[in-house]
């Protein structure tokens, strides 16, 4: 279905139209932008409107990156963080505790999530309901909900960062806007890394990014109080009963989700083991049993070939960030 059919489509069909149209728009914008002198990856600068937003994260054994993620989004302007820690056994909880201690002006809600199954959408919806009740009596009520993974960094890559921030604020303040569509930019190191020290800079250690958008993967933020809820993976909303004009494609502003999923052999090995545990624990009550197929495949490769398989996966990822 195309944009011409949007007005007569039902709310579920509108979601698919939004994905198709905005994916094409974002890819064209990115490919043009990435090949020009206007492409400048910026450190986080404050978007004042994000003080009226909430940032959700669901994490598991992310001690190597969660601190940088929280600091990055704090610098971007977020001051309310709701974090579900899915039974981490590393120092993830300690890193979050230290972030909260070092930023007393930030509201940081942390909960230990003991249910291991792959139920991201259900957990995010439950956290959304809790958050809105939890913040009910606050004077500054949140307007927007952003959902990121520990390896996703909302980043401006525009030379004219001041204009991009101004536009971002305008969209957040515009009551006619209900849905923000970001897109992944995959990032990598320059060579396969076995492990990293405790202190490193994510953007310096993983400086490569797609020369063109090879796969369009959307990530969303949405206005609260509009009945919107995310699908599994937070790539779209379940249904969208509003006009297409209430959707903003953030690639137009030069804002993307910089994605650092495959960092080191040590990190990726842990990710595979944890992912396999989550997949095995997932019940098919809601048709989730066959989700995350790529992780199932990767884990089988790892069982067959050990770290050699991981090194090949990381090598392919790096080549994808080099080759056009």
Backbone bond lengths (Angstrom), bond angles and torsions (degrees), N, CA, C in turn:
res aa  C-N    CA-C-N  psi(-1)  N-CA   C-N-CA  omega(-1)  CA-C   N-CA-C  phi
1 X - - - 1.459 - - 1.532 109.72 -
2 X 1.327 115.88 147.27 1.457 121.47 -176.48 1.523 110.04 -111.65
3 X 1.333 115.00 176.20 1.458 120.08 -179.09 1.520 111.82 -61.62
4 X 1.330 117.53 -26.85 1.471 120.72 178.73 1.522 111.85 -61.71
5 X 1.329 116.69 -27.87 1.466 120.83 -177.82 1.528 112.40 -92.50
6 X 1.328 117.57 4.12 1.460 120.69 -171.16 1.527 112.04 -61.74
7 X 1.320 118.57 -46.32 1.462 121.32 -173.46 1.526 112.67 -63.81
8 X 1.320 117.64 -32.36 1.456 120.23 -178.56 1.528 112.62 -93.51
9 X 1.331 117.44 -4.65 1.466 121.22 -179.67 1.524 110.71 -77.67
10 X 1.335 116.20 151.30 1.461 119.20 175.16 1.531 108.82 -78.05
11 X 1.346 118.17 168.27 1.476 120.34 -175.03 1.524 114.50 -57.11
12 X 1.336 118.20 -35.80 1.466 119.93 178.51 1.525 110.93 -70.41
13 X 1.326 117.18 -40.86 1.466 120.97 178.13 1.535 110.88 -65.40
14 X 1.322 116.62 -33.18 1.468 120.27 179.42 1.527 111.53 -62.18
15 X 1.327 115.79 -34.49 1.465 119.43 178.72 1.526 110.57 -59.71
16 X 1.323 117.26 -44.58 1.462 121.07 -179.89 1.520 111.53 -66.14
17 X 1.339 116.45 -38.45 1.465 119.46 177.29 1.520 110.03 -64.14
18 X 1.326 116.59 -43.71 1.466 120.77 178.35 1.525 110.40 -58.59
19 X 1.327 116.63 -45.15 1.468 119.61 -178.93 1.521 111.15 -62.73
20 X 1.335 116.92 -45.73 1.463 120.69 -177.92 1.534 111.54 -62.96
21 X 1.326 115.63 -46.79 1.461 120.13 -176.19 1.522 111.08 -69.90
22 X 1.333 117.06 -47.76 1.467 119.55 -176.30 1.523 112.21 -71.65
23 X 1.339 117.69 -29.98 1.467 119.03 174.58 1.527 111.15 -61.81
24 X 1.316 116.32 -44.87 1.468 120.10 178.82 1.522 111.25 -64.38
25 X 1.322 115.86 -42.52 1.460 120.01 179.22 1.525 110.85 -61.91
26 X 1.341 116.52 -47.68 1.462 120.75 -176.48 1.527 111.33 -64.45
27 X 1.328 117.32 -41.22 1.465 120.26 -179.81 1.524 110.81 -62.99
28 X 1.327 116.95 -44.27 1.463 120.22 179.50 1.525 110.89 -64.23
29 X 1.320 116.92 -42.58 1.461 120.70 179.75 1.523 111.10 -65.10
30 X 1.330 115.60 -44.61 1.461 119.81 -178.69 1.522 111.31 -63.78
31 X 1.309 117.06 -47.86 1.461 120.68 -176.94 1.523 111.66 -61.40
32 X 1.320 116.56 -38.02 1.460 120.44 177.25 1.529 110.78 -70.95
33 X 1.306 115.89 -44.06 1.459 122.45 -177.01 1.529 111.03 -67.38
34 X 1.332 115.64 -43.73 1.466 120.85 -174.17 1.528 111.99 -64.42
35 X 1.306 117.34 -30.17 1.464 121.71 -176.79 1.522 112.73 -91.62
36 X 1.325 117.61 6.62 1.462 120.82 -176.21 1.526 110.89 -113.32
37 X 1.329 115.71 171.22 1.462 121.31 177.74 1.524 111.70 -72.69
38 X 1.307 117.00 -11.33 1.473 120.34 179.14 1.521 112.21 -74.67
39 X 1.346 117.68 -12.61 1.466 121.73 -179.48 1.531 109.18 -77.96
40 X 1.324 116.20 105.11 1.468 122.62 177.44 1.526 106.86 -137.69
41 X 1.329 117.18 113.19 1.466 120.82 179.81 1.522 108.30 -73.21
42 X 1.329 115.95 119.56 1.457 121.55 -172.83 1.532 111.42 -99.42
43 X 1.329 117.43 144.20 1.465 119.21 167.34 1.523 108.73 -66.32
44 X 1.319 118.28 158.33 1.465 119.11 -176.45 1.522 112.47 -63.91
45 X 1.317 115.14 131.65 1.460 122.90 174.84 1.520 107.94 -121.08
46 X 1.309 116.96 149.24 1.463 120.70 -172.31 1.522 112.52 -65.99
47 X 1.319 114.76 128.64 1.461 124.10 168.08 1.521 105.14 -105.63
48 X 1.312 117.37 101.99 1.462 121.11 -167.69 1.521 112.62 -59.00
49 X 1.333 117.28 -31.51 1.460 120.42 -178.63 1.516 113.96 -64.79
50 X 1.339 117.59 -17.79 1.459 120.54 -179.25 1.526 112.20 -72.84
51 X 1.325 117.17 -10.46 1.467 118.81 172.36 1.527 111.03 -66.10
52 X 1.336 116.50 -17.88 1.462 121.55 177.12 1.527 111.26 -99.91
53 X 1.326 116.34 21.77 1.463 121.50 -179.61 1.527 109.21 -122.68
54 X 1.322 114.91 167.62 1.462 122.36 173.96 1.513 107.77 -124.06
55 X 1.326 116.09 140.17 1.456 121.67 177.08 1.517 109.27 -109.88
56 X 1.338 116.52 123.61 1.464 122.93 176.33 1.526 109.48 -101.45
57 X 1.332 115.62 139.56 1.454 121.43 172.08 1.520 108.93 -137.96
58 X 1.336 116.22 139.42 1.455 122.07 169.21 1.522 106.72 -117.99
59 X 1.329 116.98 119.31 1.456 120.96 -169.69 1.525 110.46 -125.89
60 X 1.329 114.60 157.98 1.464 121.29 174.36 1.519 108.84 -154.12
61 X 1.329 116.24 115.55 1.464 122.28 178.39 1.521 111.08 51.02
62 X 1.316 115.94 56.03 1.468 121.94 -176.65 1.527 111.38 -116.65
63 X 1.338 117.52 31.47 1.458 120.33 -176.32 1.527 112.48 -60.32
64 X 1.333 117.31 -25.52 1.467 119.91 -177.62 1.513 113.12 -75.68
65 X 1.348 118.26 -15.58 1.467 119.78 -172.91 1.528 113.89 -135.89
66 X 1.316 119.45 -20.37 1.467 120.80 -172.70 1.526 111.89 -63.35
67 X 1.330 117.57 -36.03 1.458 119.38 178.65 1.512 112.13 -62.20
68 X 1.342 116.15 -44.79 1.457 119.99 178.27 1.527 111.19 -65.02
69 X 1.318 116.82 -36.73 1.459 120.60 178.57 1.530 110.58 -62.29
70 X 1.322 116.79 -47.96 1.465 120.56 -178.91 1.524 110.84 -64.91
71 X 1.325 117.79 -43.06 1.461 120.78 179.46 1.531 110.70 -63.86
72 X 1.318 116.87 -40.45 1.464 121.88 179.35 1.527 110.31 -60.60
73 X 1.313 116.72 -48.62 1.459 119.14 -175.71 1.526 112.10 -77.18
74 X 1.313 117.28 -24.84 1.465 120.17 170.67 1.529 109.10 -64.05
75 X 1.338 117.06 -46.95 1.463 121.15 178.76 1.524 111.02 -62.89
76 X 1.337 117.20 -29.82 1.463 121.33 178.62 1.528 111.35 -71.59
77 X 1.338 116.69 -21.05 1.458 119.21 175.87 1.510 115.70 129.89
78 X 1.338 118.77 -10.84 1.460 120.80 -179.82 1.529 110.18 -66.97
79 X 1.332 115.53 140.34 1.456 120.94 176.31 1.526 112.88 -129.02
80 X 1.333 117.28 0.34 1.464 120.43 176.42 1.525 109.01 -129.86
81 X 1.324 114.24 121.30 1.456 122.57 -175.03 1.525 109.00 -125.38
82 X 1.324 116.37 127.66 1.465 121.55 174.70 1.526 106.90 -118.81
83 X 1.332 116.24 119.99 1.461 121.41 -169.89 1.522 109.95 -125.33
84 X 1.335 116.23 124.75 1.460 122.15 169.62 1.525 108.27 -100.84
85 X 1.320 116.48 120.99 1.456 122.23 178.50 1.522 108.09 -100.13
86 X 1.336 115.64 107.35 1.459 120.90 -173.73 1.530 111.12 -81.87
87 X 1.337 114.88 75.74 1.470 123.09 172.55 1.522 112.80 56.59
88 X 1.328 116.97 44.44 1.465 120.38 177.20 1.526 110.72 -64.67
89 X 1.328 114.64 146.56 1.465 119.76 177.27 1.528 110.96 -117.77
90 X 1.346 118.13 2.51 1.464 120.84 176.43 1.536 108.66 -99.75
91 X 1.322 118.20 -153.04 1.460 121.74 -175.86 1.532 113.53 -93.16
92 X 1.330 117.31 21.27 1.460 119.98 179.97 1.525 111.78 -54.01
93 X 1.319 117.62 -47.86 1.467 121.21 -178.14 1.530 111.08 -61.66
94 X 1.323 117.28 -40.09 1.462 121.47 -179.87 1.525 110.89 -65.26
95 X 1.324 117.25 -41.84 1.463 120.68 179.02 1.526 110.12 -62.22
96 X 1.328 117.16 -43.52 1.470 121.09 178.84 1.522 110.09 -64.02
97 X 1.326 116.59 -42.55 1.472 120.88 177.73 1.527 110.86 -58.80
98 X 1.326 117.64 -43.79 1.462 121.08 -179.85 1.523 111.74 -66.63
99 X 1.332 116.88 -37.17 1.471 120.09 175.93 1.524 110.04 -61.43
100 X 1.299 116.93 -45.67 1.469 120.84 -179.80 1.535 110.76 -62.58
101 X 1.313 116.61 -41.42 1.466 121.04 -179.62 1.525 111.24 -65.80
102 X 1.327 116.45 -36.59 1.465 120.82 -176.91 1.523 113.44 -82.27
103 X 1.344 117.10 -11.23 1.471 120.84 -178.38 1.532 109.22 -130.80
104 X 1.331 116.78 73.34 1.466 119.29 -176.33 1.524 114.56 -64.55
105 X 1.354 117.51 -15.78 1.466 119.70 178.02 1.523 112.02 -83.78
106 X 1.334 117.36 -2.84 1.470 121.03 179.47 1.525 109.61 -101.16
107 X 1.320 116.01 138.19 1.461 120.87 172.36 1.519 108.89 -89.58
108 X 1.330 116.42 114.83 1.462 120.84 -175.78 1.526 108.39 -121.15
109 X 1.328 116.38 106.53 1.461 121.04 175.72 1.518 108.12 -95.41
110 X 1.323 116.36 127.91 1.469 121.73 -178.11 1.521 108.58 -126.87
111 X 1.332 116.69 134.25 1.466 121.03 177.69 1.525 109.26 -137.36
112 X 1.315 115.51 138.73 1.458 122.13 175.87 1.522 108.21 -83.64
113 X 1.314 116.14 117.45 1.464 123.53 -176.31 1.531 107.86 -100.44
114 X 1.333 117.01 108.14 1.463 120.16 -173.50 1.532 113.28 -90.27
115 X 1.346 118.87 -6.90 1.465 121.52 179.97 1.527 108.56 -85.45
116 X 1.336 117.39 113.69 1.461 121.94 -169.72 1.528 112.72 -82.79
117 X 1.295 119.50 -21.42 1.469 121.99 -173.92 1.516 113.73 -56.97
118 X 1.331 114.89 160.72 1.457 122.87 -176.14 1.527 109.74 -83.57
119 X 1.360 115.30 79.17 1.468 121.02 -174.22 1.525 110.20 -125.65
120 X 1.316 117.57 48.72 1.454 120.87 -171.20 1.526 113.18 -59.12
121 X 1.329 117.58 -48.61 1.459 120.22 -176.63 1.525 110.99 -63.07
122 X 1.325 116.90 -43.37 1.460 120.37 179.74 1.522 111.08 -62.57
123 X 1.321 116.39 -41.27 1.466 119.82 -179.71 1.527 111.06 -68.39
124 X 1.320 117.78 -39.85 1.458 120.19 179.42 1.532 111.11 -66.40
125 X 1.319 117.21 -39.07 1.463 119.85 176.98 1.528 111.17 -65.07
126 X 1.333 116.47 -39.97 1.463 119.98 177.79 1.524 110.73 -64.95
127 X 1.332 116.66 -41.45 1.464 120.48 179.05 1.521 111.08 -66.55
128 X 1.332 117.19 -35.28 1.462 121.74 176.90 1.530 110.20 -60.65
129 X 1.324 116.78 -48.49 1.470 120.31 179.11 1.525 111.14 -61.24
130 X 1.330 115.84 -43.18 1.465 120.03 178.83 1.526 110.44 -63.12
131 X 1.327 116.76 -47.07 1.460 120.93 -177.11 1.514 111.85 -58.29
132 X 1.334 116.95 -44.20 1.459 119.32 -177.62 1.530 111.68 -66.76
133 X 1.319 117.52 -33.17 1.466 120.06 174.41 1.525 110.56 -73.27
134 X 1.314 116.27 -40.81 1.461 122.30 -176.86 1.522 111.61 -62.84
135 X 1.338 116.59 -37.70 1.464 121.37 -177.53 1.521 112.85 -96.35
136 X 1.319 117.28 11.91 1.459 121.54 -171.65 1.525 112.91 -56.57
137 X 1.317 117.55 -36.80 1.460 120.73 -174.80 1.529 113.39 -96.95
138 X 1.311 117.74 4.72 1.459 119.07 176.98 1.523 110.57 -73.00
139 X 1.342 115.37 142.87 1.466 119.55 -179.92 1.524 111.06 -64.86
140 X 1.312 116.82 -40.87 1.458 121.51 -178.69 1.523 109.30 -94.11
141 X 1.307 116.36 91.70 1.453 120.50 -178.34 1.525 110.60 -75.86
142 X 1.327 118.37 136.86 1.469 120.42 -178.81 1.524 112.10 -70.25
143 X 1.323 115.04 143.77 1.464 121.82 178.30 1.531 112.24 -101.26
144 X 1.336 116.88 -31.11 1.454 121.09 -170.80 1.518 110.99 -130.50
145 X 1.328 115.33 149.92 1.458 121.93 174.06 1.528 108.93 -120.88
146 X 1.329 115.84 123.93 1.459 123.26 174.91 1.527 107.67 -111.94
147 X 1.322 116.27 140.43 1.470 121.53 179.33 1.520 108.18 -125.72
148 X 1.328 116.74 120.93 1.459 120.50 178.50 1.521 109.38 -129.76
149 X 1.319 115.97 155.15 1.453 121.98 168.37 1.524 108.33 -89.27
150 X 1.314 116.35 165.07 1.465 120.15 -178.31 1.520 112.02 -60.97
151 X 1.338 117.84 -25.52 1.471 121.11 -178.16 1.518 113.00 -98.07
152 X 1.336 117.96 14.70 1.463 122.97 179.37 1.528 109.71 -115.40
153 X 1.336 116.34 128.25 1.456 122.62 -177.19 1.526 108.92 -124.83
154 X 1.326 117.73 117.44 1.462 121.20 176.81 1.528 107.53 -69.15
155 X 1.334 116.22 117.20 1.459 121.04 -167.85 1.521 111.16 -137.21
156 X 1.322 115.20 138.63 1.463 121.20 173.64 1.523 108.86 -93.71
157 X 1.314 116.45 131.51 1.468 121.44 178.67 1.517 110.64 -122.00
158 X 1.325 115.91 35.32 1.462 121.17 -178.77 1.523 110.38 -107.75
159 X 1.309 115.99 138.26 1.459 120.70 176.12 1.517 111.09 -60.05
160 X 1.330 116.51 -37.61 1.468 121.71 -180.00 1.523 109.55 -93.55
161 X 1.346 115.35 69.22 1.458 120.39 -173.69 1.524 111.91 -65.58
162 X 1.316 118.37 -33.09 1.463 120.40 179.91 1.528 110.92 -62.14
163 X 1.326 115.62 -43.25 1.472 119.88 178.44 1.528 110.41 -65.67
164 X 1.339 117.34 -40.05 1.463 120.79 179.45 1.519 111.43 -62.42
165 X 1.330 116.69 -42.46 1.464 120.54 178.92 1.521 110.52 -65.28
166 X 1.315 116.58 -41.06 1.463 120.34 177.90 1.526 110.74 -60.29
167 X 1.323 116.61 -43.28 1.461 120.71 178.62 1.529 111.35 -65.19
168 X 1.325 116.37 -41.54 1.463 121.37 178.80 1.529 109.66 -58.57
169 X 1.324 116.68 -47.85 1.457 120.39 178.55 1.529 111.75 -61.18
170 X 1.320 116.41 -40.37 1.470 119.86 179.81 1.517 111.55 -61.95
171 X 1.330 116.57 -40.54 1.463 120.36 178.93 1.522 110.68 -66.56
172 X 1.325 117.41 -43.06 1.462 120.54 179.97 1.525 111.33 -62.37
173 X 1.329 117.27 -33.91 1.464 121.72 -178.65 1.528 112.98 -83.44
174 X 1.318 116.88 -16.66 1.464 122.00 -176.23 1.529 109.78 -77.51
175 X 1.320 116.83 109.54 1.464 121.36 -176.14 1.525 112.99 -67.14
176 X 1.319 116.88 -11.98 1.478 119.19 178.35 1.525 111.45 -83.83
177 X 1.340 118.61 -9.81 1.461 122.25 -179.95 1.524 110.00 -93.51
178 X 1.328 115.96 131.49 1.462 121.31 -178.26 1.524 114.33 -122.19
179 X 1.330 117.68 -18.63 1.465 119.83 -173.85 1.523 109.97 -142.82
180 X 1.342 115.71 129.45 1.455 121.79 175.38 1.521 108.10 -108.10
181 X 1.333 116.36 131.77 1.457 121.71 178.76 1.522 108.73 -111.42
182 X 1.325 116.17 113.29 1.461 122.19 171.92 1.533 108.07 -100.78
183 X 1.317 116.12 167.17 1.464 120.08 175.50 1.518 110.31 -135.03
184 X 1.327 114.11 147.10 1.456 121.18 178.07 1.526 111.68 -65.19
185 X 1.322 114.90 141.34 1.464 123.18 162.01 1.523 105.94 -121.54
186 X 1.313 116.33 111.91 1.456 119.59 -179.15 1.529 110.58 -73.28
187 X 1.340 115.66 136.61 1.458 121.50 -177.48 1.528 109.73 -126.92
188 X 1.319 115.64 153.90 1.465 118.92 -178.33 1.523 111.22 -151.75
189 X 1.331 114.77 168.90 1.457 122.35 169.72 1.523 108.54 -77.88
190 X 1.319 116.12 175.78 1.461 120.51 -179.87 1.525 112.38 -87.42
191 X 1.322 116.52 -17.52 1.460 121.88 176.74 1.523 108.08 -152.05
192 X 1.316 116.61 164.96 1.461 120.83 -179.59 1.530 109.21 -64.73
193 X 1.325 115.95 130.30 1.466 123.10 -179.41 1.522 108.37 -112.32
194 X 1.311 116.56 130.94 1.467 120.21 179.26 1.529 111.15 -73.45
195 X 1.322 117.08 -47.66 1.465 121.59 178.80 1.519 108.26 -159.19
196 X 1.328 116.48 167.06 1.450 121.90 179.82 1.521 109.66 -127.17
197 X 1.340 117.75 153.64 1.458 119.48 175.47 1.518 111.06 -68.53
198 X 1.323 116.07 169.60 1.461 119.94 -178.41 1.513 113.19 -61.65
199 X 1.330 117.74 -33.82 1.460 121.78 179.82 1.524 109.42 -108.37
200 X 1.324 117.05 116.55 1.454 122.19 175.22 1.516 107.88 -155.97
201 X 1.326 116.77 161.24 1.461 121.87 178.58 1.520 109.22 -102.17
202 X 1.324 116.23 123.15 1.461 121.21 -173.08 1.526 112.04 -62.39
203 X 1.328 118.43 -39.64 1.456 120.55 -176.73 1.531 111.66 -76.58
204 X 1.331 117.57 -30.78 1.460 120.33 177.25 1.524 111.42 -75.71
205 X 1.327 116.33 -39.44 1.462 120.32 -177.78 1.524 112.26 -75.43
206 X 1.343 116.87 -24.13 1.470 121.74 -178.13 1.533 108.67 -129.63
207 X 1.347 116.53 69.84 1.470 120.79 -170.08 1.522 115.05 -83.43
208 X 1.346 117.64 -12.21 1.464 119.84 -176.40 1.523 110.70 -83.00
209 X 1.313 116.00 144.85 1.470 120.77 174.50 1.515 108.78 -141.94
210 X 1.316 115.37 156.31 1.456 121.10 -177.68 1.533 112.28 -43.34
211 X 1.322 119.12 128.65 1.469 120.37 171.83 1.526 111.76 -71.55
212 X 1.304 116.30 -20.62 1.467 122.36 171.37 1.527 107.33 -151.20
213 X 1.304 116.73 160.17 1.463 120.44 -179.06 1.522 108.56 -78.64
214 X 1.321 116.05 102.99 1.464 120.75 -172.65 1.525 112.74 -82.26
215 X 1.316 116.48 -29.85 1.467 122.02 175.10 1.525 106.69 -138.38
216 X 1.311 116.91 133.07 1.471 119.87 179.35 1.523 109.27 -88.35
217 X 1.331 116.04 109.86 1.463 121.83 178.13 1.521 107.93 -120.51
218 X 1.314 116.13 114.23 1.460 120.86 -177.51 1.523 110.54 -91.31
219 X 1.326 115.43 149.85 1.459 123.80 171.64 1.524 106.56 -133.46
220 X 1.327 116.79 147.85 1.461 118.20 -167.77 1.527 113.08 -124.32
221 X 1.329 113.76 154.47 1.460 123.15 163.84 1.524 105.49 -129.27
222 X 1.326 116.86 149.12 1.467 117.50 -177.10 1.522 111.23 -142.34
223 X 1.353 113.94 154.99 1.456 120.77 179.38 1.525 109.14 -74.10
224 X 1.312 115.25 134.56 1.462 120.75 179.95 1.532 110.69 -75.39
225 X 1.320 115.09 155.69 1.457 120.97 178.16 1.505 114.46 80.42
226 X 1.338 117.45 10.69 1.461 122.09 -178.70 1.526 112.52 -110.97
227 X 1.328 117.09 7.11 1.456 120.79 177.49 1.512 114.35 75.80
228 X 1.316 117.91 18.63 1.461 121.39 -179.06 1.526 110.30 -92.12
229 X 1.337 116.18 148.81 1.462 121.57 178.90 1.521 108.68 -148.95
230 X 1.350 118.18 149.33 1.462 120.94 -174.63 1.517 113.02 -83.80
231 X 1.323 115.70 153.19 1.457 121.28 169.99 1.522 108.67 -85.55
232 X 1.332 117.06 173.78 1.455 121.76 176.84 1.532 110.31 -55.87
233 X 1.330 115.99 129.57 1.451 120.82 -178.90 1.515 114.06 89.40
234 X 1.335 117.45 -6.97 1.470 122.53 178.38 1.530 112.36 58.12
235 X 1.340 115.53 35.48 1.459 120.52 -179.44 1.530 112.58 -91.08
236 X 1.316 117.09 -14.20 1.457 122.22 -179.55 1.523 107.49 -165.31
237 X 1.329 116.25 177.53 1.461 120.68 173.10 1.524 108.77 -99.50
238 X 1.324 115.48 161.75 1.466 120.35 -178.69 1.522 111.71 -64.51
239 X 1.333 116.23 -42.39 1.460 121.31 -178.61 1.522 107.94 -153.47
240 X 1.332 115.65 154.94 1.466 119.72 -176.43 1.525 109.28 -139.47
241 X 1.337 118.23 99.26 1.461 121.28 -176.64 1.525 114.06 -90.38
242 X 1.332 118.04 19.82 1.459 121.81 -174.43 1.524 111.02 -114.07
243 X 1.336 116.15 171.39 1.451 121.48 -178.81 1.526 111.19 -70.41
244 X 1.312 116.30 155.18 1.461 120.60 178.65 1.527 110.95 -63.65
245 X 1.335 117.49 -27.88 1.461 120.90 -179.64 1.522 112.44 -65.35
246 X 1.332 117.47 -13.78 1.464 119.69 178.85 1.524 112.46 -88.95
247 X 1.355 116.28 7.22 1.463 122.61 177.71 1.527 108.72 -102.96
248 X 1.329 116.46 136.05 1.470 121.39 176.71 1.517 109.46 -117.75
249 X 1.330 116.41 127.76 1.463 122.54 176.32 1.525 107.38 -92.41
250 X 1.332 116.92 110.27 1.460 120.63 -170.21 1.530 112.77 -73.35
251 X 1.335 117.65 -15.41 1.465 119.80 173.51 1.525 110.92 -62.11
252 X 1.317 117.60 -26.12 1.465 120.62 177.25 1.523 111.09 -62.92
253 X 1.343 116.29 -25.57 1.454 121.90 179.91 1.526 112.23 -95.62
254 X 1.336 116.13 -7.52 1.456 119.88 -175.30 1.514 113.37 85.09
255 X 1.340 117.58 17.48 1.463 121.69 178.15 1.530 109.80 -103.75
256 X 1.335 115.21 133.27 1.461 122.80 -179.11 1.524 109.39 -138.67
257 X 1.317 115.61 168.68 1.462 121.99 167.36 1.531 107.21 -93.57
258 X 1.317 117.55 100.89 1.457 119.38 172.89 1.525 107.98 -71.73
259 X 1.333 115.38 127.21 1.471 121.46 -167.71 1.527 109.15 -118.04
260 X 1.339 115.63 125.81 1.467 122.27 -177.82 1.533 109.68 -121.92
261 X 1.326 118.18 65.60 1.474 120.30 -171.56 1.524 114.08 -79.70
262 X 1.327 116.85 -32.80 1.462 121.92 -173.20 1.518 108.10 -117.43
263 X 1.331 116.27 93.78 1.463 119.27 -169.80 1.530 112.02 -101.87
264 X 1.303 117.44 -57.09 1.464 120.75 -177.82 1.520 108.99 -137.66
265 X 1.332 115.54 164.07 1.463 119.72 176.33 1.525 109.41 -60.51
266 X 1.317 117.22 -43.53 1.464 121.50 -179.67 1.522 111.34 -60.99
267 X 1.316 116.35 -46.67 1.471 121.01 -178.96 1.520 111.20 -66.51
268 X 1.343 117.09 -43.18 1.462 119.93 -175.71 1.527 111.01 -70.55
269 X 1.330 116.83 -34.47 1.465 119.85 176.19 1.528 110.62 -60.14
270 X 1.318 115.81 -46.10 1.458 120.95 178.40 1.531 111.34 -63.17
271 X 1.324 115.99 -38.22 1.462 120.78 179.26 1.528 111.07 -64.68
272 X 1.328 117.11 -40.27 1.458 120.91 178.38 1.524 111.75 -65.06
273 X 1.320 116.24 -44.42 1.465 120.06 -179.33 1.525 110.18 -64.43
274 X 1.324 117.41 -45.83 1.460 120.76 179.21 1.526 111.34 -65.06
275 X 1.336 115.99 -40.75 1.461 119.47 178.88 1.509 112.31 -62.69
276 X 1.323 116.91 -39.61 1.462 120.47 178.58 1.526 111.04 -64.63
277 X 1.330 116.60 -39.88 1.469 119.94 177.60 1.528 110.78 -62.14
278 X 1.334 116.22 -42.30 1.461 119.93 -179.66 1.523 111.41 -66.10
279 X 1.339 116.49 -42.11 1.463 120.58 179.47 1.530 110.73 -62.83
280 X 1.330 116.73 -44.01 1.466 120.59 -179.59 1.517 111.75 -65.65
281 X 1.337 116.92 -29.77 1.466 120.47 -178.83 1.522 113.07 -84.36
282 X 1.334 117.73 -7.71 1.461 121.78 -175.50 1.527 110.28 -80.40
283 X 1.322 115.67 123.92 1.466 121.36 177.75 1.523 109.46 -88.66
284 X 1.328 116.13 154.24 1.460 121.07 -175.84 1.525 112.02 -89.93
285 X 1.316 115.66 25.45 1.462 119.43 -176.38 1.532 112.11 -59.85
286 X 1.334 116.67 -34.67 1.467 121.21 -178.02 1.523 111.81 -122.20
287 X 1.326 116.63 29.29 1.447 120.16 178.28 1.512 114.10 73.82
288 X 1.332 118.11 26.75 1.458 122.19 -176.91 1.525 113.66 -96.58
289 X 1.319 116.94 -5.91 1.460 119.57 -171.07 1.524 112.57 -62.72
290 X 1.334 117.64 -30.26 1.464 120.45 -176.39 1.524 113.23 -102.88
291 X 1.355 117.23 15.49 1.455 119.88 176.77 1.524 110.33 -76.07
292 X 1.332 115.70 170.40 1.469 122.58 176.71 1.531 111.91 58.15
293 X 1.328 116.65 43.52 1.462 120.25 -176.95 1.515 113.58 -61.48
294 X 1.353 117.87 -34.60 1.457 119.03 -178.47 1.524 111.44 -66.48
295 X 1.344 116.38 -33.16 1.465 118.69 178.69 1.523 110.51 -70.28
296 X 1.308 117.29 -34.97 1.466 119.98 175.84 1.532 110.24 -61.51
297 X 1.343 115.90 -43.45 1.461 120.24 179.68 1.524 111.42 -64.61
298 X 1.333 116.41 -47.47 1.462 120.52 179.07 1.527 111.58 -58.08
299 X 1.313 115.67 -40.69 1.465 118.45 -177.77 1.526 110.45 -66.54
300 X 1.318 117.81 -38.61 1.462 120.33 177.07 1.528 111.17 -63.63
301 X 1.320 116.73 -40.14 1.467 119.86 175.72 1.527 110.29 -60.52
302 X 1.333 115.73 -42.10 1.466 119.97 -179.43 1.530 110.68 -63.91
303 X 1.333 117.40 -42.07 1.458 120.46 178.77 1.533 110.93 -61.65
304 X 1.322 115.99 -35.62 1.464 120.27 -176.92 1.531 112.60 -79.84
305 X 1.345 116.89 -36.54 1.465 119.27 -169.31 1.523 114.09 -125.30
306 X 1.334 118.46 -2.21 1.454 120.44 178.96 1.520 113.04 65.31
307 X 1.341 116.35 -145.46 1.458 120.83 -175.89 1.526 113.05 -65.35
308 X 1.318 117.48 -19.79 1.470 119.66 176.54 1.528 110.03 -59.95
309 X 1.324 116.44 -39.80 1.466 120.26 178.60 1.525 110.42 -65.17
310 X 1.316 116.78 -40.48 1.464 120.42 179.83 1.519 110.45 -64.43
311 X 1.332 116.29 -43.54 1.461 119.84 179.11 1.524 111.46 -61.44
312 X 1.328 117.28 -36.53 1.467 120.22 177.59 1.532 110.75 -67.83
313 X 1.330 116.61 -41.10 1.468 120.29 178.94 1.525 109.83 -62.80
314 X 1.337 116.69 -44.57 1.461 120.40 178.77 1.527 110.61 -65.24
315 X 1.331 116.57 -39.53 1.461 119.81 177.64 1.513 112.45 -62.02
316 X 1.323 116.98 -42.42 1.466 121.00 176.92 1.529 110.55 -62.88
317 X 1.325 116.28 -40.26 1.459 120.92 179.20 1.528 110.48 -62.52
318 X 1.320 117.31 -43.87 1.465 121.53 179.10 1.526 110.47 -62.94
319 X 1.330 117.07 -45.88 1.475 120.07 179.17 1.519 111.04 -60.67
320 X 1.340 116.28 -35.03 1.459 119.52 177.65 1.519 113.37 -65.03
321 X 1.344 116.24 -24.43 1.463 121.20 178.86 1.532 112.35 -92.92
322 X 1.333 115.85 -1.47 1.468 120.82 178.92 1.519 111.21 -110.38
323 X 1.324 115.93 -47.64 1.459 121.08 -171.07 1.523 111.62 -84.80
324 X 1.299 115.80 133.93 1.467 120.60 177.39 1.508 110.73 -79.02
